[in-house]
Amino acid sequence: MIKLKNIVRDNIWNLKAYSSARDEFKGTADVFLDANENPYGTLNRYPDPHQKAIKEKLSALKGVETNQIFVGNGSDEVIELAFRIFCEPGKDKVLTFSPTYGMYDVSANINNIELIKQPLINDFQISLNQLQPFLDVKELKIIFICSPNNPTGNNLNPEDLEYILENFNGVVIVDEAYIDFSSQDSFIKNINKYNNLIVSQTFSKAWGLAGVRVGVAYASEAIINLYNRVKPPYNVSTLNQDAVLDRLNNLEEVKHNIDSILSERTKLKKALKKLPLVKKIYPTDANFLLIEVDNADKVYQYLIDEKVIVRNRNTQVDNCIRITVGTIGENERLIKSLLNIN
């Protein structure tokens, strides 16, 4: 167990959170004249600042306590607040494993935090030997681990993740944006074992709510308390909370959609293997495939001309493009376009 106070910024540790009107009143009432809201309309009231209904649903679904859940404005808020809580600008450092999700880099730059990029090795896995010297760097406060990883698609070795948690005196954020497409267990099961663990998930991928922008962090009660101190008082709108609750009340539909994506992933992989231009298809545990071609820039531009948009990842992995698994029709159109490339 680490001493959380030793890795939290002093001003954040001592911060008193803003107390909204909905924080100061507990219970039910008929007349609300406390928050200077317009008394007319259907969306005239502020949203629940603590997203209690969502947390109750997630608590039952994930097997954690409600006080171990933070609901944010997308996973990006989970990432951004971690920088604000744990990292002193111009002093502290964070570490990522490259190639990975680009927002870690962007948030580090915004917050004036040095970013250490540790390259993934064989099969896009962590090299503990290469990582070892960094684990004792006093200024290193956060290690980000994306698993399944973006853009490579693979799960990272869970034993490596546990080693890092046991040997690092900072915070480890395991980003599980794509976990619902994976056969591997979520690391949420370990939040009571490691008090320096934050598991980030999102409603943008498997839940089909990218337009809603709702992310979730699971961690110890102490870390969640810090998140609640730093977040804006009404960080998730009523409309967005309602959309999430609607999905949480329709789990069978969500499961059906995930199963459909996994089925299409298998079919898409088989179709891509038959194409001469495809040199390699990397193993995936996500809703996308990373494929190597002769000339990624050429293939990417050709598909743009065909009105089919994929992601060019040539700058991260040589001559690779990332293809999201779409509908049956979308995937068939992609394959048809690739068959006609010169």
N, C-alpha and C positions, 0 to 999 in steps of 0.2 A: 504493500500500500504506500502510495506517495503522499507527501504532505502538500495538499492542494494549495495552501496559502503561499507556499514557496514558489509556485509557478504562475500565480495570478498577479496581474498588475496591482500595485498598492491602491491606486485610486479606484479601481473596480472592486477590489475586496471591501473597501470602505464606502462604496457607493450606496446611497439610498435611492431606491427605484422611485420613479414618478408614480404618484398615487392618483389614479383616475377616479372619476365619480363612481364607476362600477366596482372599483376596488374597495371604496369606503363603505358602500352599502351592501349588506348581505341579507338575502331572503327574498320575499316576493312583495310586490306593491301594485297599486292600481294607478297611481299618478306619479310621474317622474318629472321633477322640476329641478334636477340637480346638475345637469351636464350642458345646459345652454343649447339643447337641441331644438330644432324646429318641431313643433307639436303636430305638424301635418305631414302626411305621406306614408308610404309603406317601407321605405328604407331610411327613415328619418332618425332612427336610433343607432347609437354606436354599437359595433359588434361586441360579442363576448371577448374581453381582452385575454382570457385564459383558455378559450376554445374547449370548455369543459366537456361538451357533448362528444366532440371528436376524441378527446383523450380517453373518455370512458369506453368508447368503442375500440380504440386501439389497445387499451389496457387489456381488454378481454381477448382481443385477437392475437396480441403478441406475448401475453403472459407476463406483463410488467406492471408496476404501480403507476398510477396517473402522475405522481410527482417525479417520475423518471422519464417524462415525455415533454419535449418542447416542440411546438408547432410554429413553423416560420413561413415567411414569404418566399417560398421556394427553398431548395437546398442551398442556394447562394447565400441566403441570410444565415443559415447554420454555419457556413464557411466564414462569412464576413464577421459575424459576432465572435467566433473563436479567435480571430486576429485581435479584435478589440479587447477581449477578456485576458488573453494570455501573453500578448506580444507588445513590448515597448517599441514604438517606432524609432528607427535608426539605431537600435541596439540589438534586438533579438533576431532569431533566425527560425525558419521552418524548412522542412525537408520533404521532397516528393520523389517518387520513383518514375523515371522518364522512359518511354512516353506515357503521358497520362492526361487527365482532364485539365483543360487550359485555365479554368477559373482560379485554381490555386495560385498560379503565376500572376494573374491579373490582381487578385486580392492582395497578394504580397506587395506588388508594386504600389497599389493604392495606399496601403498602410505603411509604406516605407520599411518593409521587412525584407531582409536578405533571404533569398530562396536558394537552397542547396538542391541540385538535381542529381539524384543517384540513378545511374542507368540500370534498367532491368537487364538480366543476362539471359541465358538459355531458356527458350520457351517463354520469354517475358516473365521471369521470376526474380525475386529479390536475392541479391548476394549478401548474405549476412557477414561474410568476411570483409567485403568492401564497406558495409554499413558500420561495422563495429567501432571504428575510430570516432564516428560522429555521435554515438550514444552517450558519450561522456562530455560533450561540448555543453558548457553551462548555459550559453546563450540560445541553444536549440530548444525551443519550447513546444513545437508541434511537428508531428510526422503524419502526413496525409497518405492513406493507402486506399486506392480505388480498386474494389474487388466485388464483382467482375470489373476488370479494368477497361477504361475507355482511352484509346481507341482499339486496343488489342482484343478485347472481348473475353479474355480468360480469367478464371479465378486465380488469386494468388494463394500460395501454400498457407493454410491456416496455422500450421506449426510455426512457420516463420513469423506470422502475426503475433502469436502468443509469446514467442521469444522476445520480440520487440517490446511488447507490453510489460514483460517481466524484467527487462533490463534497461528500460529508458525511464528517466525521471521527469519526463514531460508528458504531454497529452498525445494520444494516438487517435486520429479520426479515421474510422473505416467507412468509406463512402460506398454504400450498397444501393446505388441508384438502380442497378439492373438485377438485384438479387432474386426477384420474382421469376426471372427466366432461367435461373440456375438450379441445379440439383443439390448444390452445397447449402448447408445450414447457415442461417444468419448468425452474425456475431453478437446479436442482441442477447443471446443466452449467457454472454460473459460479462454483462455490465455490473453484476453484483460481485463478480470475482475480481475485476480490475477497476479501481476507482479513477484511473486515468484514461478510460476508454469512452469515446463518443462514437456511436453508430448513426450514420446519416442515411435516411431513405427519402423517397419522394413519391408523390402522386402523379408525376409527369409521365412516367414510362408505362409500367404494367397496368396502372389504374386509368390510363387514358385521359389525364387531366392536365396536360402540359399548359393549356391556356389559363388554367386556374392559379398556377404558381403557389403550390403548397408543398413544403418539405417538412421533415420531421427529424428530430434528434432524440436518441435514446441514450441515457447516461445515468450516473449516480444522482441522487437527489441534490447533492451539494453542487454539482456542475449545472444541473437544470436550474437551480436557484440563481446561479450567476447569469445564465442566459436570460432569465426573466427580469433580472435587474437592468440589463443592458438594452433589451429590445424596446422598440417603440410601443407605446401602450396599446394601440389597436393595430397590430401588424398584419392581421389577416381579416379581410373584409367579410361581412355577413354573406354576400353572394358566394364567395369562395368557400366559406365554411359549409354553407348549405350544399354546394356541389360535392364536397368531400363526403359529407354525411349521406348524401344520396348514393354514392358509390359504396360506402361502407354498409349500407342497407341492401345492397344488391351484389353480394359476394359471388353468387353463382354466375352472374353475367361477367364479372371480372375474370373469374376462373375460365369461363368459356373463351373469352378473348385471348387470354394467355395461352391456352391450349392451341388455339387457332394459329397464333404467331409461331409457337414452337413447331407446329406441323409444317407451316409454310417455310420456316427456317431450314428444315430438313430438305424439303423439295427444292428450295432455292439453291442450297449447297450442291445438290446433285446436278441441277441444271448448269450451274457455273463450272463444275468440274469438267463438263463436256466441251467447254469453249476453249479453243486454241490459245486465245489471248490471256487466259488465266493461268498463271504460273504456280500459285500457291493459295490455298485457303486456310487461314489460321483457325485453330480450334476456338470455339466461342461458347460462352455461358450467358450471353446477352441477347438482345433482340436485333443484333446486327452482325455482319460478317466483314472481316478485314481480309481483302484479297490483294495479292501481288500480281501486277501485270507488267508488260514490257515497258510501257510508257504511261505512267499514271496521269501526267498532265494532259496528254493527248486524249486518253480515254475520258477523262473528266470533261474536257471541253467538247468532245463529240457528244456526250450524253446531254450536256447543256443545250447543244444545238437541236437535240432530239426532244427537248423539253422534259428530260428526266434528270433530276438533281440528286447526286450522291455527294459524299464528302471526300475531298482530295486530302489525303493524309501523307502525301509524299514528303513533306517537310519533317514529319515525325518518324515515319517508317518508309524506307526507300521504295518508290514505285508502288505504293499501296493506296487503294481507295477503300472507304468504309461505306457499306451498303446497309441501310436499315431494312429490316424485313417489313414489307408492305402487305397490302391485300393480294388476293390471288391475281386480280387484274393488273395491279401495279407491278407485281413481280414478273408476270408474263410479258408486260410491255418492256421492262428492263431487259429481259433475256432476248426478246426480239430485236431490240436496238443494238445490243452487243453482238448479235449474230451478223448484223449488217455493217459492222465497223470495218474500214479498209486498213 
